[in-house]
Amino acid sequence: MNITVTKPFLPPYTDFQAYLSGIWEREWLTNNGPLVNELELKLKEYLEAEHLLFLGNGTIALQIAIRALDLHDEIITTPFSYVATTSSIVWEHCQPIMVDICPKTLNIDPDKIEQAITDKTTAILATHVFGNPCDVNAIASIAKKHNLRVIYDAAHAFGTIHNGRSLLSYGDIATCSFHATKLFHTIEGGAVTTSDTEILKRMAMMRNFGHSTLTEFGGVGINGKNSEVHAAMGLCNLKHIQSILDVRHRIFNRYNSHLKDLPVSFQQIAPNTQYNHAYYPVIFENETILLKILETLNLNNIYPRRYFYPSLSELPYVHGQSTPISEQLSRQVLCLPMYHTLSDEEIDMICRLLKRVLRYG
């Protein structure tokens, strides 16, 4: 059997089936059904979010966030993230301005943000990379000083607590992905959170084609809704979220016990953080070693992933922006398998193979 970088958590089938039976009885599949409403309420409670909308996916969440804040011209962002972070900015006819990352946290370096601000800058869109909190206080201070909006791409941040608050409670808007690869998923899905009622109203309208009533439209919208079937999976999985987080913590610690004395380094997690252990990124000394590790693992039916490669500053539609730290680290970072059913024996085998390459070549 292949060991992949991730596998979706699946709840007991009978639990999901019970929700499906209710959907069949109601004959209500989409358009803000009762399960969608229930999931939104339970997610708001779990994430301590003032307002939350359940959406079709995390990319639509970013696009709606940018549009709801009426952003234009330049948006400062990170080159070390999934491509959706940058492509959403470009899709919404804004220009991504890349600011390099901190080599320890892998997040956007707040010390470099101000020098990138121009009279065309309208916002900062930062990613909590691998669920590790950005320097939210520094970014908030910069944004206030320059009258900028802040969006956090919190796709990896579900379950992370920072300074006693859910990581999705920071920024004007935070977005999240509930894709099947995430530790909490709805098969496909995403969300936006905000503390601003007016922003919420705009996003709710945009999610539903721009409808303000059944027969009136308040502006341009898209179909950003999600279905009752996806909400059912979310309701099932939310019941198991503490177990999911506990298991990932155990896997994380087992990897650490094996790899702590090897010539590798790890992402530095922000202080005052209850981390969700969303990923297990390893930073190798150079790309040559990484590729040797990748080859060895693949030959043994183990498939880690190069999150995030290439650096987004090297995309063909991002021109003339140098981010040397991101470009270098994108060639050194490899995420090892991390999922609920990954066994101790499988972790031990992965680590034995890594040790073999790192010690003997």
C-alpha positions in Angstrom: 0.0 0.0 0.0 1.2 3.5 -0.8 2.0 6.0 1.9 0.9 9.4 0.6 1.6 12.8 2.0 -2.0 12.9 3.3 -5.2 11.0 3.4 -8.6 12.3 4.4 -10.0 11.6 7.8 -13.2 9.6 7.3 -15.9 9.4 10.0 -17.9 6.2 10.7 -19.9 5.5 7.5 -23.1 5.0 9.5 -22.8 8.5 10.9 -22.5 10.0 7.4 -25.3 7.7 6.2 -27.7 9.1 8.9 -27.2 12.6 7.6 -27.7 11.4 4.0 -31.0 9.8 5.0 -32.2 13.2 6.3 -31.2 14.9 3.1 -33.1 12.3 1.1 -36.2 12.9 3.2 -36.1 16.7 2.9 -35.1 16.7 -0.8 -33.1 19.8 -0.1 -29.6 19.5 -1.6 -28.2 23.0 -1.7 -29.1 26.7 -1.4 -28.5 27.4 2.3 -30.1 24.2 3.6 -30.4 23.2 7.3 -27.2 21.3 7.5 -25.2 24.2 6.0 -26.8 26.5 8.6 -26.0 24.0 11.4 -22.4 23.6 10.3 -21.9 27.4 10.1 -23.2 27.8 13.7 -21.0 25.0 15.0 -17.9 26.2 13.2 -18.5 29.7 14.6 -18.7 28.3 18.1 -15.6 26.1 17.7 -13.5 28.8 16.0 -14.9 31.6 18.2 -15.7 33.5 15.1 -18.1 36.4 15.2 -19.3 35.7 11.6 -18.6 32.8 9.3 -19.8 31.7 5.8 -19.4 28.2 4.5 -18.2 28.3 0.9 -17.5 26.0 -2.1 -13.8 26.0 -1.5 -10.8 27.9 -0.1 -10.0 29.6 -3.4 -13.5 31.1 -3.8 -13.1 32.3 -0.2 -10.0 34.3 -1.1 -11.6 35.7 -4.2 -14.7 36.8 -2.3 -12.5 38.3 0.5 -10.6 40.4 -2.0 -13.8 41.6 -3.8 -15.7 42.3 -0.6 -12.9 44.6 0.6 -13.0 46.4 -2.8 -9.3 45.9 -3.2 -7.5 47.1 -6.3 -4.0 47.9 -7.5 -1.3 46.3 -5.3 -1.7 43.6 -2.6 1.4 42.7 -0.6 1.6 38.9 -0.2 3.9 36.0 0.4 5.8 34.0 -2.2 5.8 30.9 0.0 2.2 29.5 -0.1 0.0 27.5 -2.4 -0.6 29.0 -5.8 -4.2 29.9 -5.0 -3.0 32.7 -2.7 -1.4 34.5 -5.7 -3.7 33.4 -8.4 -6.7 34.8 -6.5 -5.1 38.2 -6.4 -4.4 38.1 -10.1 -7.9 36.7 -10.9 -9.4 39.7 -9.1 -7.3 42.1 -11.3 -4.9 43.1 -8.6 -1.1 42.9 -8.6 0.7 40.7 -6.1 3.7 42.4 -4.5 5.9 39.7 -3.1 7.6 40.2 0.2 10.2 37.6 1.2 9.8 35.3 4.1 11.4 34.7 7.5 13.8 31.7 7.1 12.8 30.4 10.5 9.0 30.7 10.5 8.5 30.4 6.7 5.9 33.2 7.0 6.0 36.7 5.4 8.7 38.8 7.1 7.0 41.8 8.7 10.3 43.7 8.8 10.3 43.8 5.0 6.6 44.8 4.5 6.9 48.5 4.9 9.6 49.0 2.3 7.2 47.3 -0.3 4.3 49.7 0.5 3.5 52.3 -2.2 0.7 54.7 -2.9 -1.0 51.9 -4.8 -0.9 49.4 -1.9 -4.4 48.5 -0.7 -3.9 45.4 1.5 -1.7 42.7 3.0 -2.6 39.1 2.2 -0.5 36.8 4.4 -0.5 33.0 4.8 -0.2 31.2 8.1 2.2 28.8 6.5 1.5 25.1 7.6 -0.8 26.5 10.3 2.0 28.6 12.0 0.8 32.0 13.0 2.1 35.1 11.2 3.4 37.9 13.3 -0.2 39.2 13.6 0.6 42.1 15.9 3.3 43.5 13.7 1.1 43.1 10.6 -1.9 44.8 12.3 0.4 47.7 13.4 1.7 48.2 9.8 -1.8 48.0 8.3 -3.1 50.6 10.8 -0.3 52.9 10.1 -0.8 52.8 6.3 -4.5 52.4 6.3 -4.4 48.9 4.7 -6.8 46.0 4.9 -5.5 42.6 6.1 -6.6 39.2 4.8 -5.2 36.0 6.2 -5.0 32.9 4.1 -5.6 30.5 7.0 -6.1 27.5 4.8 -3.8 25.4 7.1 -4.8 27.1 10.4 -8.0 25.2 11.5 -7.5 24.3 15.2 -4.5 26.5 15.8 -4.8 28.8 18.8 -2.6 31.9 19.1 -2.6 34.2 22.1 -5.7 32.4 23.4 -7.6 33.0 20.1 -8.4 31.0 17.1 -6.0 31.9 14.3 -9.1 32.5 12.1 -10.1 35.5 14.3 -7.3 37.7 13.0 -7.4 40.2 10.2 -10.3 42.0 8.4 -11.1 38.6 6.9 -9.6 35.2 7.3 -10.1 32.4 4.8 -10.0 28.7 5.3 -9.9 25.6 3.2 -11.9 22.5 4.0 -10.5 20.4 1.1 -10.1 16.7 1.7 -6.4 17.2 2.2 -7.0 19.3 5.3 -7.2 18.1 8.9 -10.8 19.2 9.0 -12.6 18.7 5.7 -16.0 18.8 4.1 -14.7 16.9 1.0 -14.6 20.2 -0.9 -15.2 23.4 0.9 -14.0 26.6 2.6 -15.0 29.5 4.7 -14.5 33.2 5.4 -14.6 34.7 8.9 -14.9 38.3 9.9 -15.8 40.5 12.9 -17.3 43.2 10.6 -21.1 42.9 10.0 -21.0 45.0 6.8 -18.3 42.9 5.3 -20.3 39.8 6.2 -23.3 41.2 4.4 -21.3 41.9 1.3 -19.7 38.4 1.3 -23.1 36.7 1.9 -24.5 38.5 -1.1 -21.5 37.7 -3.3 -21.7 34.1 -2.3 -25.2 33.9 -3.8 -25.0 35.5 -7.2 -25.5 39.0 -5.8 -29.0 38.3 -4.5 -30.2 40.8 -1.8 -33.7 39.3 -2.1 -35.2 36.6 -4.3 -35.9 39.2 -7.0 -33.3 41.9 -6.3 -29.6 42.1 -6.7 -27.2 44.2 -4.6 -24.2 43.8 -6.8 -22.1 41.3 -8.8 -21.9 37.9 -7.3 -20.8 34.3 -8.0 -21.9 30.9 -7.0 -19.8 30.4 -3.9 -22.3 28.2 -2.0 -21.8 24.7 -0.8 -24.2 21.7 -0.5 -25.9 19.8 2.2 -23.8 16.7 1.4 -20.6 18.6 2.0 -22.0 20.1 5.2 -23.0 16.6 6.4 -19.3 15.5 6.1 -18.3 18.6 8.0 -20.7 17.9 10.8 -19.5 14.3 11.0 -15.8 15.3 11.1 -16.3 18.2 13.6 -17.4 15.6 16.2 -13.9 14.0 15.9 -11.8 17.2 15.7 -10.1 16.8 19.1 -9.1 13.2 18.3 -7.8 14.4 14.9 -5.6 17.0 16.6 -4.4 14.6 19.3 -3.3 12.0 16.8 -1.5 14.5 14.7 0.3 15.8 17.8 1.4 12.2 18.5 2.6 11.7 14.9 4.5 15.0 15.0 6.3 14.0 18.3 7.2 10.6 16.9 8.8 12.2 13.8 10.7 14.6 16.1 12.1 11.8 18.3 13.6 10.2 15.2 14.9 13.2 13.4 16.0 15.6 16.1 19.7 14.7 15.8 19.9 14.7 12.0 21.3 17.4 9.8 17.9 18.9 9.1 16.0 21.9 10.5 12.4 22.6 11.2 9.9 25.5 11.0 9.9 27.7 14.1 6.4 27.8 15.6 5.3 31.2 17.0 5.3 31.6 20.7 2.0 31.5 22.7 0.7 29.0 20.1 -1.3 25.8 20.5 -0.3 24.4 17.2 -2.5 22.2 15.1 0.3 20.0 13.6 -1.3 20.4 10.1 1.9 19.4 8.3 5.4 18.0 9.0 7.8 20.1 6.9 11.5 19.2 7.0 14.1 21.7 5.7 17.1 19.8 4.2 20.5 21.4 3.7 20.1 21.6 -0.1 18.0 20.5 -3.0 20.4 17.7 -3.9 19.7 16.0 -0.6 16.0 16.6 -0.9 15.8 15.0 -4.3 17.8 12.0 -3.1 15.4 11.7 -0.1 12.4 12.0 -2.5 13.8 9.4 -4.8 14.5 6.9 -2.0 11.1 7.3 -0.5 9.3 7.0 -3.8 11.2 3.8 -4.5 9.6 2.5 -1.3 6.1 3.6 -2.2 6.2 6.6 0.1 5.1 9.9 -1.5 5.9 13.1 0.5 5.3 16.4 -1.3 7.3 19.6 -2.0 5.1 22.2 -0.3 5.6 24.8 -1.7 7.6 24.6 -4.9 8.3 26.6 -6.9 8.3 29.9 -5.0 5.3 31.9 -6.2 7.7 34.7 -7.2 8.8 32.5 -10.0 5.3 32.1 -11.5 5.1 33.1 -15.2 2.6 35.8 -14.4 4.6 37.4 -11.5 7.3 39.5 -13.0 10.5 41.1 -11.7 10.2 40.3 -8.1 13.1 38.8 -6.3 12.5 36.8 -3.0 15.8 34.9 -2.5 14.9 33.3 0.8 11.6 31.9 -0.5 13.2 30.8 -3.7 16.0 29.0 -1.8 13.8 27.4 0.9 11.2 26.2 -1.7 14.0 24.0 -3.0 14.8 22.6 0.5 11.4 22.0 2.1 9.7 18.6 2.0 6.5 17.6 3.8 6.5 14.1 5.2 3.3 12.0 5.4 0.9 13.2 8.0 -2.6 11.7 8.4 -4.9 10.1 11.0 -4.3 6.5 10.1 -0.5 6.7 9.6 0.9 4.0 11.9 3.9 4.1 14.2 5.5 1.4 12.0 5.1 3.5 8.9 6.6 6.5 10.6 9.5 4.5 11.8 10.1 3.1 8.3 10.0 6.6 6.7 12.5 7.8 9.3 14.8 4.8 8.8 15.0 5.6 5.1 15.7 9.3 5.8 18.5 8.3 8.2 20.0 6.0 5.6 20.3 8.7 3.0 21.4 11.5 5.4 24.0 9.4 7.1 25.3 7.3 4.2 24.3 9.1 1.1 
